[in-house]
Amino acid sequence: MEAIATRPAAALSCCCRVLPSGTPTTRLALLRPTKPTLPSGTRQKSSSARTRRALRIPPHPSFLNSNLDARPTGDHIIFNPPASAPSVYHTPFKFLPKSDPRRRANLASALFGSSTTIQYNNTTTNSSSPESAGTAAAAAPSSPGDLPVVNELDLHPTNHSVTKEDIEQMRALRLADPVTNSVQALAERFGCSKLFVMMCCQSPREHRDKVKAQEEAVKARWGPRRTAAREERRRRWEMVLNGEI
């Protein structure tokens, strides 16, 4: 032990300090370097399992019905109507003062006369003046014919009185310049439908071949998925026309 203790300081600087000769063995054992220990800490919730278990909080006893007989044993319907705008006719009578005219309204009594929760007094209903009732009856329409006629707004009115001269002019314009005088342009000019224009006149063959070539060029860029989808759509439409589906 004396030989170990009397080594140079450079050789023992990494493990222990240099001790003089004659040092007891017990002191050498205490001065030996020990393995450093990690500081103790709190374990964290590092997994989702611990988080789920922590969130499984049982309901409060006040939310549980202790009476087992009161619990529904079968299926039941919960009526939860959607929210809507407030209306004066749906205001509960509890929130209306006794002098409120809505309590004596004939419209409310007619709407809720069969209600089991709202009871109307005959004296209150009959207290309305007959003059007001007669005025309301006179103002109300007696039949659906008295109501105003509501016509739909037609942005593109069609003209069903196209003459033979108009048809000849339409064909001449279509043959002269099919690009400028398209089906849509001719329908707006003569005030008729596009179907009527296609029935009356036809574009030149050169124009039809050009349009068909453009469509084929577009189809050539389709991938296999789009090609299969369009083919499936065509087959379904044929089945619809044949009454198969």
Secondary structure, 3 states (H helix, E strand, C coil): CHHHHCCCHHHHCCCCCCCCCCCCHHHHHHCCCCCCCCCCCCCCCCCHHHHHHHHCCCCCHHHCCCCHHHCCCCCCCCCCCCCCCCCHHHCCHHHCCCCCHHHHCHHHHHHCCCCCCCCCCHHHHHCCCHHHHHHHHHHCCCCHHHCCCCCCCCCCCCCCCCCHHHHHHHHHHHHHCCCCCCHHHHHHHHCCCHHHHHHHCCCCHHHHHHHHHHHHHHHHCCCHHHHHHHHHHHHHHHHHHCCCC
